[in-house]
Amino acid sequence: MGERNPMDSVRSAVRRKLVDNTRTLAQFFDRRPDSPLTLEQRAGRVWDLGAKTAFAERVMDEEINRSFADSAAAGMGRPHNNDFDALRHARASKRIAEVAGPAFATAAGVGHEVDNLIDSLRQHKRATGAYGGPYSHREKSPTPGQTLDEIRMDLRNNLEGVSAAVRGGEIDPSRLQTRVRETPTGPLYRHPPAWVEGLPRR
């Protein structure tokens, strides 16, 4: 019986490790719907913006449904510009930040409010035939689009949620803005920015 080459066991161990690493990498980069990685795991990867966006959309939908259920249980109407709305923004941002990172959560919150801003401009254009909004507060706004003060409030509550995720704590309801603080300013735009007209219609 010949002597056993001590390098055989090393080669075998390296071969097994390479196979294991190859499988791990294949799963790590796998973006198929049947991927063994969960959406949360994929959203946690720095470069997977598609997964981050899908996760953020899912969280937002879940938190909207939760705020409607909580509001109905409390005998209140639509959860808008109140405690339930403020907590929804903070909770969604916190959950997104914990998985996809605070930078993405902040960007997603800002992007959502910019989308609302553009929608308000379009609503004003359709209602009046000219760009004149969004107005800072509801009384002067001729359209149902979101006002600047509402956008500011939502952004503040989003950042409270992101901050809670960064410090690893809970959301402090006393720090949330639950009512719109109106500012006595006029319309944001008296003439349309050049880029608004070229945006695709929904």
Residue pairs with C-beta under 8 A, 6 or more apart in sequence:
27 35
27 36
27 37
28 37
28 45
30 36
30 37
31 42
31 48
31 50
31 51
35 42
39 51
39 54
39 55
39 58
40 55
40 99
42 48
42 51
42 55
43 51
43 52
43 54
43 55
43 56
43 99
43 100
44 99
44 100
44 101
45 51
46 101
49 104
52 100
52 101
52 104
52 108
53 108
55 96
55 99
55 100
56 92
56 96
56 100
56 104
56 105
56 108
59 92
59 95
59 96
60 92
60 112
63 88
63 91
63 92
63 95
64 88
66 88
66 91
67 79
67 84
67 85
67 87
67 88
68 78
68 79
70 79
70 84
71 77
71 78
71 79
71 82
71 84
74 84
76 82
76 84
79 85
79 88
81 150
81 153
81 178
81 179
81 180
82 178
82 179
83 173
83 176
83 178
85 178
86 153
86 157
86 173
86 176
86 177
86 178
87 157
87 171
87 173
87 176
89 109
89 154
89 157
89 158
89 161
90 157
90 158
90 160
90 161
90 164
90 171
90 176
91 161
91 171
92 158
92 161
93 105
93 106
93 108
93 109
93 157
93 158
93 159
93 160
93 161
93 162
93 165
94 105
94 161
94 162
94 164
94 165
94 171
95 161
95 165
96 104
96 105
96 108
97 104
97 105
97 106
97 161
97 162
97 165
97 166
98 165
100 108
102 162
102 165
102 166
105 158
105 161
105 162
105 165
106 158
106 159
106 162
109 154
109 155
109 158
109 159
109 162
110 155
110 158
113 151
113 154
113 155
113 158
116 145
116 146
116 151
117 134
117 146
117 148
117 151
118 196
118 199
119 145
119 146
119 202
120 133
120 134
120 143
120 145
120 146
120 147
121 131
121 133
121 134
121 145
121 189
121 192
121 196
122 145
122 196
122 201
123 133
123 143
123 144
123 145
124 130
124 131
124 132
124 133
124 134
124 141
124 142
124 143
124 145
125 131
125 192
126 143
127 142
127 143
128 142
128 143
131 189
131 190
131 191
131 192
131 196
132 142
132 187
132 189
132 190
133 141
133 142
133 143
133 145
133 187
133 188
133 189
134 141
134 143
134 145
134 146
134 147
134 148
134 187
134 188
135 141
135 147
135 148
135 186
135 187
135 188
136 147
136 148
136 149
136 182
136 183
136 184
136 185
136 186
136 187
136 188
137 147
137 148
137 149
137 180
137 182
137 183
137 184
138 147
138 180
138 182
139 182
140 186
140 187
141 147
147 180
147 182
148 183
148 185
148 188
149 180
149 181
149 182
149 183
150 180
153 177
153 179
153 180
153 181
156 176
156 177
157 176
157 177
160 171
160 172
160 175
160 176
161 171
164 170
164 171
164 172
